Amino acid sequence: MPLALSGTEASKPKAPAKGAPKKVEEDESDAEHMAMASALILAAVCLHDDDPLAARQAADAAAKVFGKGMLRFAPAGIWPEGMEQGEQVLDYAIMVMQTLKANAGTDFGFSLLEGLPQAGLARLHLVGPSNDLFNYGDAAGSKLSRPWVSTWLAGQHGNLGTKALKAGAAPGADTAFFSLAGDFMYYNPHAAGDGKPDSLDYGIAGGQVTALRSAWDKSAAYVAVKGGDNSIRTSQLDLGTFVLDMAGKRWGIELGAESERAPGVDPKAADRNKRYKLYLEGTRGQNTLEIGQESDAKPEPAKKGAPAPAPEVGINQSFEATASVLFAQSTPELGVAAVDLTKAYSKASKDTFRGVMMVRGAKPYVLIQDDLAIKNGTDVTWKMHTKAEVAVNGKSATLTDAKQTLYATILSPEGASFSTENPPEPTDKQMRKLTGIHVLKVSLAKVKGDQTIAIAFSAEEAAPPHVVKPIMTWVGKKR
């Protein structure tokens, strides 16, 4: 079939003026537009024999969006809006690629674009031992819901550790998904198996997310932390947020998305400040740092003759900030990784690095460390959200969920202590109520200069014998 697609080599758009709102066309390859582009391409294939002109128009309208979108999985196979949205995009894209192969004999190289061969491995590593997904961003759930996507990726690019398919109950007639049909459609007998990935750790320098674990079993310790891009209109201000598993349970949790009906939540609104005043969408509702700094929110204009209003000081990250993985290295005994959060807090801190360390062995533990260089005296707060009951005692905290216990210990700074609170009550009936959620905190008041917050998590009550060292020394030249 002589239907061709182009658009992967999109011309570079002219940069907008500083401070100007992002134009709609710059966001056109998000998950929503990828769904529409995929539908247009499938329609073009169906219409080609009966109405070639309409088919060509549909393909031309969709090709650029689809091509640009497929490039967004680079370099490590992760969709920038989040794993849940990325799974949706892959589901649509796989239908397009398979349809193109069946009708044109080629998928025009889309399946080999950077990121697609890595997507299957990313899906394995970003699900913790608790079987919960690292559901950052505007995720509605905590599970991957389209397993046939992994089936297709394994058949296309090799099985990097996906378990062999076990057929479950037959889906209902009204299901909106492929379900088992997708697994059978995309099944490749040469890609089946019960192997395990070669590495316990995941992440590449320049990527968005890194994940470390102590073992490939259900009781293993696990930590994952993200960078990302706050300028994406559907993003939360969550650079540096993390999840934490230990003994088969998710202790440090992501809260997910705010209700679509909540006032100000609309990601397409011109005033992004309204969205990020919401607890779940702003920095307050994330497992990251709150650092007092000048807000990106525009102050109310001054009345004629009145002095200009002073800049508002808030705790949200910069709306346009990006963050990426600095390094990620793995040995049998140790996994280490770090994310550069400097742009998120650039108005208050010269440098901001978040490092995670997985110390493996008979008694594994997780270290989460933040190294800061605060410019002027400001407040800094470290936060983790959890469903567990929390009891604090100075530099120690005990988290209890059913019969399981997790212990947290502040290793730095000296004199810091844990506190706990509950998320705020919703101010509108359309907002989500966060029942049963607790916040573990470390607050530093009016600090300046070099600061290190280092917290160890373990299933053992005794604090691990860990010596705190600067994050940038974790990876030596020989390693």
C-alpha positions as CSV (number, residue, x, y, z in Angstrom):
1,M,0.0,0.0,0.0
2,P,1.6,3.3,-1.0
3,L,0.8,5.1,2.2
4,A,3.9,6.8,3.7
5,L,4.4,8.6,7.0
6,S,6.8,11.4,7.7
7,G,7.4,13.8,10.6
8,T,10.1,12.3,12.7
9,E,12.5,15.0,11.5
10,A,10.5,18.0,12.6
11,S,12.0,21.3,12.1
12,K,13.2,23.1,15.2
13,P,10.7,25.8,16.2
14,K,11.8,29.3,17.0
15,A,12.2,29.7,20.8
16,P,9.5,31.9,22.4
17,A,10.4,35.1,24.2
18,K,11.4,34.6,27.8
19,G,8.4,34.4,30.1
20,A,5.9,33.9,27.2
21,P,3.4,31.2,27.6
22,K,4.1,28.0,25.7
23,K,2.1,27.8,22.4
24,V,-0.4,25.0,22.0
25,E,1.5,23.5,19.0
26,E,4.5,22.9,21.1
27,D,2.5,20.5,23.3
28,E,0.8,18.7,20.4
29,S,2.6,15.4,20.9
30,D,1.3,14.7,24.4
31,A,-0.7,11.6,25.2
32,E,-4.0,13.2,24.3
33,H,-2.8,14.2,20.8
34,M,-1.0,10.9,20.3
35,A,-4.4,9.2,20.7
36,M,-5.9,11.4,18.1
37,A,-3.0,11.0,15.7
38,S,-3.1,7.2,16.0
39,A,-6.8,7.2,15.3
40,L,-6.2,9.3,12.2
41,I,-3.5,7.0,10.9
42,L,-5.7,3.9,11.4
43,A,-8.5,5.7,9.6
44,A,-6.2,6.6,6.7
45,V,-5.3,2.9,6.3
46,C,-9.0,1.9,6.3
47,L,-10.0,4.6,3.8
48,H,-7.1,4.2,1.4
49,D,-8.8,2.0,-1.1
50,D,-12.2,3.7,-1.1
51,D,-11.1,7.4,-0.7
52,P,-7.4,7.9,-1.3
53,L,-7.6,11.7,-0.9
54,A,-9.3,11.5,2.5
55,A,-6.7,8.9,3.5
56,R,-3.8,11.1,2.5
57,Q,-5.3,14.1,4.3
58,A,-5.7,12.0,7.5
59,A,-2.2,10.6,7.3
60,D,-0.7,14.0,6.6
61,A,-2.5,15.6,9.5
62,A,-1.3,12.9,11.9
63,A,2.2,12.1,10.8
64,K,4.1,15.0,12.3
65,V,2.4,14.6,15.7
66,F,2.9,10.9,15.7
67,G,6.5,11.1,14.6
68,K,7.4,13.8,17.2
69,G,5.6,11.8,19.9
70,M,7.5,8.6,19.2
71,L,10.7,10.5,19.7
72,R,9.7,11.4,23.2
73,F,10.4,7.9,24.5
74,A,14.2,8.6,24.0
75,P,16.6,7.9,25.6
76,A,15.4,5.3,28.1
77,G,11.9,4.3,27.0
78,I,10.0,6.5,29.4
79,W,7.2,8.8,28.3
80,P,7.8,12.2,29.9
81,E,4.2,12.7,31.2
82,G,4.4,9.5,33.3
83,M,4.4,5.7,33.0
84,E,0.6,5.5,32.9
85,Q,0.3,8.0,30.1
86,G,3.2,6.3,28.3
87,E,1.4,2.9,28.5
88,Q,-1.6,4.5,26.8
89,V,0.6,6.0,24.0
90,L,2.4,2.7,23.5
91,D,-1.0,0.9,23.2
92,Y,-2.1,3.2,20.4
93,A,1.3,3.3,18.8
94,I,1.6,-0.5,18.7
95,M,-1.8,-0.7,16.9
96,V,-0.5,1.8,14.4
97,M,2.8,0.0,13.8
98,Q,1.2,-3.5,13.5
99,T,-1.4,-2.1,11.1
100,L,1.3,-0.4,8.9
101,K,3.2,-3.7,8.8
102,A,0.2,-5.7,7.8
103,N,-0.8,-3.2,5.1
104,A,2.4,-1.6,3.9
105,G,4.9,-4.3,4.8
106,T,6.8,-1.8,7.1
107,D,6.3,0.3,10.2
108,F,8.6,2.9,8.6
109,G,11.2,2.4,11.4
110,F,9.0,3.6,14.2
111,S,9.6,0.5,16.3
112,L,13.4,1.0,16.1
113,L,13.4,4.7,17.2
114,E,15.5,5.3,20.3
115,G,13.5,4.6,23.4
116,L,11.3,1.8,22.0
117,P,13.8,-1.0,22.4
118,Q,14.4,0.2,26.0
119,A,10.7,0.6,26.9
120,G,10.2,-3.0,28.0
121,L,13.1,-2.8,30.5
122,A,11.8,0.5,31.9
123,R,8.4,-1.2,32.5
124,L,10.1,-3.9,34.5
125,H,12.2,-1.6,36.7
126,L,9.6,1.0,37.4
127,V,7.3,-1.6,39.1
128,G,8.5,-2.3,42.6
129,P,8.6,-5.6,44.6
130,S,5.2,-4.5,46.0
131,N,3.9,-4.8,42.4
132,D,3.1,-1.1,42.5
133,L,4.1,1.2,39.7
134,F,6.2,4.3,40.2
135,N,3.0,6.3,39.5
136,Y,4.4,9.8,39.4
137,G,2.6,12.7,37.6
138,D,-1.2,12.7,37.0
139,A,-1.6,9.0,37.3
140,A,-5.0,7.6,38.1
141,G,-3.8,4.2,39.5
142,S,-0.8,2.4,40.8
143,K,-0.6,-0.5,38.3
144,L,0.3,-1.1,34.7
145,S,-3.1,-2.0,33.1
146,R,-2.0,-3.1,29.6
147,P,0.2,-6.2,30.0
148,W,0.0,-6.9,26.2
149,V,2.2,-3.9,25.7
150,S,5.0,-5.8,27.5
151,T,4.2,-8.8,25.3
152,W,4.6,-6.8,22.1
153,L,7.9,-5.2,23.4
154,A,9.3,-8.6,24.3
155,G,8.4,-10.1,21.0
156,Q,9.8,-7.1,19.1
157,H,13.0,-6.4,21.1
158,G,13.7,-9.5,23.2
159,N,12.6,-10.6,26.6
160,L,14.6,-8.6,29.2
161,G,12.9,-10.4,32.1
162,T,9.2,-10.4,31.5
163,K,7.5,-13.4,33.1
164,A,5.8,-15.9,30.9
165,L,2.1,-15.2,30.2
166,K,-0.4,-16.9,32.5
167,A,-3.9,-16.6,31.1
168,G,-6.4,-15.4,33.6
169,A,-10.2,-15.2,33.5
170,A,-11.9,-14.3,30.3
171,P,-12.7,-10.6,29.9
172,G,-16.2,-9.4,29.8
173,A,-17.9,-8.6,26.5
174,D,-18.0,-4.9,27.4
175,T,-14.2,-4.5,28.2
176,A,-12.6,-1.4,26.7
177,F,-9.2,-3.1,26.4
178,F,-7.6,-5.9,24.4
179,S,-7.0,-7.9,27.6
180,L,-6.0,-11.5,26.8
181,A,-6.7,-10.9,23.1
182,G,-3.8,-8.5,23.0
183,D,-1.4,-11.0,24.5
184,F,-2.4,-13.6,21.9
185,M,-2.2,-11.1,19.1
186,Y,1.3,-10.0,20.0
187,Y,2.6,-13.2,21.5
188,N,6.0,-14.4,20.2
189,P,7.1,-17.9,21.5
190,H,10.8,-16.9,21.1
191,A,10.3,-14.1,23.7
192,A,8.6,-16.1,26.4
193,G,10.2,-17.0,29.7
194,D,10.7,-16.5,33.4
195,G,14.1,-14.8,33.3
196,K,15.2,-11.9,35.4
197,P,16.8,-8.7,34.2
198,D,20.6,-8.7,34.2
199,S,20.8,-5.7,36.5
200,L,19.1,-4.8,39.8
201,D,19.3,-1.1,39.0
202,Y,18.1,1.1,36.2
203,G,18.9,4.5,34.9
204,I,21.1,6.4,32.5
205,A,22.8,9.8,32.7
206,G,20.5,12.3,31.1
207,G,17.4,10.2,31.6
208,Q,14.3,11.0,33.7
209,V,14.0,8.2,36.2
210,T,16.3,5.9,38.1
211,A,15.4,2.8,40.2
212,L,17.4,0.6,42.6
213,R,16.5,-2.7,44.3
214,S,18.1,-5.2,46.6
215,A,16.9,-8.3,44.8
216,W,14.3,-9.5,42.3
217,D,11.9,-10.9,44.9
218,K,8.7,-9.7,46.5
219,S,10.4,-8.9,49.9
220,A,13.2,-6.8,48.4
221,A,14.0,-3.2,49.2
222,Y,13.3,-0.7,46.3
223,V,13.6,3.0,45.7
224,A,12.9,5.0,42.5
225,V,13.3,8.8,42.0
226,K,12.5,11.0,39.1
227,G,13.7,14.1,37.3
228,G,11.5,15.3,34.5
229,D,10.1,18.6,33.0
230,N,7.8,20.9,35.0
231,S,7.0,22.8,31.8
232,I,4.8,20.0,30.5
233,R,1.3,21.2,30.9
234,T,0.0,18.0,32.6
235,S,3.0,17.7,35.0
236,Q,3.0,18.0,38.7
237,L,5.8,20.0,40.3
238,D,7.4,16.8,41.4
239,L,11.0,16.8,40.4
240,G,12.9,14.6,42.9
241,T,9.9,12.7,44.1
242,F,10.4,9.1,45.1
243,V,8.7,5.9,46.1
244,L,10.0,3.4,48.6
245,D,9.3,-0.4,49.0
246,M,10.5,-2.7,51.8
247,A,9.4,-6.2,52.8
248,G,6.8,-6.3,50.0
249,K,5.1,-3.1,51.0
250,R,5.0,0.4,49.4
251,W,5.9,2.8,52.2
252,G,6.7,6.0,50.4
253,I,3.7,6.5,48.1
254,E,2.7,8.8,45.2
255,L,-0.7,10.4,45.8
256,G,-1.7,10.5,42.1
257,A,-3.8,13.1,40.3
258,E,-6.2,15.6,41.7
259,S,-9.9,15.3,40.6
260,E,-10.5,16.7,37.1
261,R,-13.3,18.7,38.7
262,A,-11.2,20.5,41.2
263,P,-11.1,24.3,40.7
264,G,-8.0,25.4,38.8
265,V,-6.8,21.9,37.9
266,D,-7.2,22.4,34.1
267,P,-3.7,22.0,32.6
268,K,-4.7,24.1,29.6
269,A,-5.5,27.1,31.7
270,A,-3.3,30.2,31.0
271,D,-2.7,30.8,34.7
272,R,-0.7,27.7,35.9
273,N,-0.5,29.1,39.4
274,K,-4.1,28.1,40.1
275,R,-3.2,24.5,39.3
276,Y,-0.1,24.4,41.4
277,K,-1.8,25.9,44.5
278,L,-3.6,22.5,44.7
279,Y,-1.9,20.2,47.2
280,L,-1.7,17.2,44.8
281,E,-0.4,19.2,41.8
282,G,2.1,21.5,43.5
283,T,5.3,20.6,45.3
284,R,3.6,20.3,48.7
285,G,2.0,17.0,47.7
286,Q,5.2,15.3,46.5
287,N,7.9,13.3,48.2
288,T,10.5,15.9,47.5
289,L,12.0,19.1,49.0
290,E,10.1,22.3,49.8
291,I,12.5,25.3,49.7
292,G,11.3,28.8,50.3
293,Q,12.0,30.8,47.1
294,E,10.5,33.6,44.9
295,S,7.4,32.2,43.3
296,D,6.8,32.0,39.6
297,A,3.3,33.2,40.2
298,K,2.6,36.7,38.8
299,P,1.7,39.1,41.6
300,E,-1.5,41.2,41.3
301,P,-0.7,44.5,39.4
302,A,-0.2,47.5,41.6
303,K,-2.7,50.3,41.6
304,K,-1.8,53.4,39.8
305,G,0.8,55.4,41.8
306,A,1.4,52.5,44.3
307,P,4.7,50.8,44.6
308,A,5.2,47.6,42.8
309,P,4.2,44.6,44.9
310,A,7.0,42.5,46.5
311,P,7.6,39.1,44.9
312,E,5.7,36.3,46.5
313,V,7.7,33.7,48.4
314,G,6.5,30.2,48.1
315,I,7.6,26.6,48.2
316,N,6.7,25.4,44.7
317,Q,9.4,24.4,42.3
318,S,10.0,26.6,39.3
319,F,7.3,26.0,36.7
320,E,9.7,25.7,33.8
321,A,12.4,23.6,35.6
322,T,13.9,20.4,34.3
323,A,15.9,17.7,36.0
324,S,17.8,14.7,34.8
325,V,19.8,11.8,36.1
326,L,23.4,12.7,36.8
327,F,24.7,9.2,37.2
328,A,23.4,5.7,37.9
329,Q,25.9,2.9,38.7
330,S,25.5,-0.6,40.0
331,T,27.6,-3.3,41.6
332,P,26.5,-6.6,43.3
333,E,26.9,-4.9,46.7
334,L,25.7,-1.3,46.0
335,G,23.5,0.7,43.7
336,V,23.8,4.5,43.5
337,A,22.1,7.2,41.5
338,A,21.6,11.0,41.6
339,V,19.3,13.6,40.1
340,D,20.2,17.2,39.5
341,L,17.4,19.4,41.0
342,T,19.3,22.7,40.7
343,K,16.9,24.3,38.2
344,A,13.9,23.5,40.4
345,Y,15.2,25.6,43.2
346,S,17.6,27.9,41.4
347,K,16.2,31.1,43.1
348,A,17.2,29.8,46.5
349,S,20.0,27.2,46.1
350,K,23.1,27.4,44.0
351,D,23.2,23.6,43.7
352,T,20.6,20.9,44.6
353,F,21.3,17.2,44.2
354,R,19.2,14.3,45.4
355,G,21.0,10.9,45.6
356,V,19.7,7.5,46.4
357,M,21.7,4.5,47.5
358,M,20.8,0.8,47.8
359,V,23.1,-1.1,50.1
360,R,22.5,-4.8,49.5
361,G,23.3,-7.8,51.6
362,A,21.7,-9.7,54.5
363,K,20.3,-6.5,56.0
364,P,19.7,-4.1,53.1
365,Y,18.9,-0.4,53.6
366,V,18.1,2.6,51.5
367,L,19.7,6.0,51.8
368,I,18.0,9.2,50.4
369,Q,20.3,12.2,50.6
370,D,20.0,15.8,49.5
371,D,23.0,18.1,49.1
372,L,22.2,21.8,48.9
373,A,24.0,25.1,48.6
374,I,21.5,27.6,50.0
375,K,22.1,31.2,48.9
376,N,20.3,33.1,51.7
377,G,18.6,32.1,54.8
378,T,15.4,30.1,54.0
379,D,13.3,27.2,55.2
380,V,13.9,23.7,53.8
381,T,11.5,20.8,54.4
382,W,12.0,17.1,53.4
383,K,8.7,15.2,53.0
384,M,7.5,11.6,52.4
385,H,3.8,10.6,52.2
386,T,2.7,7.2,53.5
387,K,-0.3,5.2,54.4
388,A,1.5,3.8,57.4
389,E,1.0,5.0,61.0
390,V,4.0,7.1,62.0
391,A,5.6,7.5,65.4
392,V,8.5,10.0,65.7
393,N,11.2,10.2,68.3
394,G,13.9,12.8,67.5
395,K,16.0,11.6,64.7
396,S,14.2,8.2,64.6
397,A,10.8,7.4,63.1
398,T,8.8,4.1,63.1
399,L,6.3,3.4,60.4
400,T,3.8,0.6,61.1
401,D,1.4,-0.9,58.6
402,A,-0.5,-4.0,59.8
403,K,2.2,-6.3,61.3
404,Q,5.1,-4.8,59.3
405,T,7.5,-2.1,60.4
406,L,9.9,0.3,58.7
407,Y,12.5,2.3,60.5
408,A,13.8,5.7,59.4
409,T,16.9,7.4,60.8
410,I,18.2,10.9,60.2
411,L,22.0,10.6,59.6
412,S,22.4,14.3,58.8
413,P,22.2,17.1,59.8
414,E,23.1,16.8,63.4
415,G,20.3,18.0,65.6
416,A,17.5,17.6,63.0
417,S,14.4,15.7,64.0
418,F,11.4,14.1,62.4
419,S,7.8,15.4,62.7
420,T,4.6,14.2,61.2
421,E,1.4,15.8,60.0
422,N,-1.7,15.0,57.9
423,P,-2.4,16.5,54.4
424,P,-4.6,19.6,54.4
425,E,-8.4,19.2,54.2
426,P,-9.8,19.9,50.8
427,T,-11.1,23.5,50.4
428,D,-13.7,22.5,47.7
429,K,-16.0,19.5,47.6
430,Q,-14.7,18.6,44.2
431,M,-11.2,18.1,45.5
432,R,-9.9,14.7,46.6
433,K,-9.9,13.9,50.3
434,L,-6.7,12.3,51.4
435,T,-8.0,9.9,54.0
436,G,-5.5,7.7,55.8
437,I,-2.4,9.5,54.5
438,H,0.3,10.7,56.8
439,V,3.4,12.9,56.1
440,L,6.8,12.3,57.5
441,K,8.8,15.5,57.6
442,V,12.2,17.0,58.4
443,S,12.2,20.8,58.7
444,L,15.2,23.1,58.7
445,A,14.5,26.7,59.7
446,K,16.4,29.6,58.0
447,V,19.4,27.6,56.9
448,K,22.2,29.0,54.7
449,G,25.2,27.6,52.9
450,D,26.0,23.9,52.4
451,Q,23.4,21.6,53.8
452,T,23.0,17.8,53.7
453,I,19.8,15.9,54.6
454,A,20.5,12.2,54.7
455,I,17.9,9.6,55.8
456,A,18.3,5.9,56.0
457,F,15.4,3.4,55.8
458,S,15.6,-0.2,57.0
459,A,13.6,-3.1,58.3
460,E,16.0,-3.3,61.2
461,E,15.5,-1.1,64.2
462,A,19.2,-0.4,64.7
463,A,20.4,2.5,62.5
464,P,22.7,1.2,59.7
465,P,26.4,2.0,60.2
466,H,26.5,4.5,57.3
467,V,29.1,7.3,56.9
468,V,27.5,10.3,55.1
469,K,29.6,11.5,52.1
470,P,28.9,14.2,49.5
471,I,26.8,12.8,46.6
472,M,29.2,13.9,44.0
473,T,31.9,11.6,45.6
474,W,29.7,8.5,45.4
475,V,31.0,7.6,41.9
476,G,34.8,7.5,41.7
477,K,36.8,7.7,38.6
478,K,37.6,4.0,38.7
479,R,33.9,2.9,39.1
